[in-house]
Amino acid sequence: MPEISEERLAEIEARANGASAGPWFVVPGSTGRDGDGEPFVIPTAVCAGDYADEGEPDFEAVIDISEFPSQDAEFIISARIDVPDLIAEVRRLHRQVKAAEGNWADAERARRDEVKVNLALAEEAALKNVEIKSLRDVVASLEANRDMLLRRIQALETAAPKITYTGGA
């Protein structure tokens, strides 16, 4: 089911607000018509209007429910309370969804930032590894040159006569 837009909620709310104030109720045991042949009604309030002194309901909203199954009548009567509650709940859920979407967007931005940092660190590590390999190659080359020079010194020392300095004139 698609999301109910704020405009649609406003339309439903306007109809609910335009209806007679609740609570509504069915007159128990009614046949759907009073003695004058008028339909029984869904009263708008108890102890209101001309009947306030007698504690009778004020019959402003006249709806003949005599032909309705009892479940339908109960549904219609309950709508006066249920519809505003449902509108409030839908709006609450809309706010939660928007907040969750905002949280998800924040988390996604944080994840992308973390990926960027990790990529930068990986790139830096790769460059360091190249530098380390290059330095190891230099060290290996220097060690090879040292070994060659040591062999040459050893060869020269072996081939040359030993000269000792006795000091003096």
Beta strands, then each sheet from edge to edge (+ up, - down):
strand 1: 45-46
strand 2: 57-58
sheet 1: 1+ 2-
end
